[in-house]
Amino acid sequence: MTYSSAYILAAFSFVDEFIRFRDGSYLSHALNVALFVLLLSVVYLVFQLYIVRSRKFRSGSRRKILQNKINNFLSELIFSDDQSEEGYDDQISKFKKRVPIDKNWCKDLLIQNIIDLDRNFKGEVTSKLLSIYFKLGLQDYTLALVKSPFWFYKTKGLYYWRELKYGGKLSLVKKLITSKNPNLRSSALITYISLAEDGPLSVLEEYTESISLVEALNILEIIQRKKIKKPPNLASWLNFKEPSQLIFAVKLIVYYNDLSSADEVVKLLHAENPKVRLAAFEACRRLFLVEAEPILRSRFAEESEENQLEIIKTLSEIGSEDAATFLLDLIQSPQTSEVVIASMYALSSLDGDFEQRSFESNESLKAAKAHVLDPYLSE
Amino acid sequence: MKSVLLIEDDKLISSLVRFRLNKEGYHVTTVEDGIQGLDAIENGHHDLIITDVMIPYKNGIEIINHSKKINPKIPVIVLSSLGEEEATVIKAFEMGASDFIPKPFNPNELSVRVNRLLRH
């Protein structure tokens, strides 16, 4: 008898001992069946894992092969000597026969490659990309994605259009801006602003939902990248009722340095919503609205600490001697350490005699002044 | 035939650049990471090196440094999507880069710059 057979017999004997009661009877039949089912489940799970793993490996290598084919195809197509329409069509139809173009994963890979080319290259190369997209018939696929009943496919289609700078179906994109799904709505809004040529920001006038911080940043990035002109009626946007839209309008006024809306911005210092007031405090600083100073001082006591810090920051930029006196009084009254430090920094930029001022009677103010004057700790 | 070493981890970019430079009559060797790049510099003869700044294992600045130690006469062109970052540009030129091309770039322009460095 070999060692392995001995081990197997020992294992059987152990299991036998384990499932047998002291009186010699075995566990119930149901328990045996349960153990058998458990064993089968484990075997099935291991088998499934093996299948998933091998399928993933196969698809990975298939993608790798296709990627190489795409690299060669795009390079040859873009730099081929025959740039005629017929030459293009010929190369594209040959390529279509060599790849599984009817599979969605292949279409996704092709579109992603065209997007990557657009991101990394400029000039003659990129001017050909949209025509390659059409000639490969990928527009039908992206249209089907956008028309799909599932929001995640729709957003994928919108992403493709946005990155490919394809604005051929803007009416379809605009319809999705009113979707109930926030992800889809957001994607459609960004796509529309990114693709529309005439007054893309006017869509915000019809937009009834709130604008999240991420959306606001995305839209500002598009405005900067596309150099979108200031909407003609931007000042009227300060009448928006929805706070996040109002805050975004204030950000746009700052971005476009729209000083003609200064009075309206100053009025917002009294807005009911604290977040709107916070945006207005920042706008007064960035637009250098010195007329806001008395209001900032008068509002200070009623504000939250976050808003107070913003007021101090603004006073440090636009404040007069009155602001310096206000800040001096402020630090001598009980305040949080953040407010004291911010006020000290503001004083150091407003008060010409700051370095001569001694706060001998107050140790914490003395320490705060030393902190502000320390060149290694400067803001 | 002049030889160009291209160190770029994006296969699509390297394929396109290789194709464009081949058309100009250059032999192009492509590698995908910094270690392969250093190996190719040490063991091969190249008339020009084109390197991305952000590559696996080593960065483009280290590639310039290494190539200048081995042969300071080999010109190096740096490609980078960090084009706006002044510090990277300055560092690349301090290390001895001959040219700096920010991404996105025009492959025809790259080809002109390669011609300028290799034919003069």
Interface residues (C-beta under 8 A of the other chain):
Chain A: Q67 N68 I70 N71 N72 L74 S75 E76 I78 F79 N113 D116 L117 D118 R119 N120 F121 K122 G123 E124 V125 T126
Chain B: D10 K11 L12 I13 S15 L16 R18 F19 R20 K23 S81 K103 P104 F105 N106 P107 N108 E109
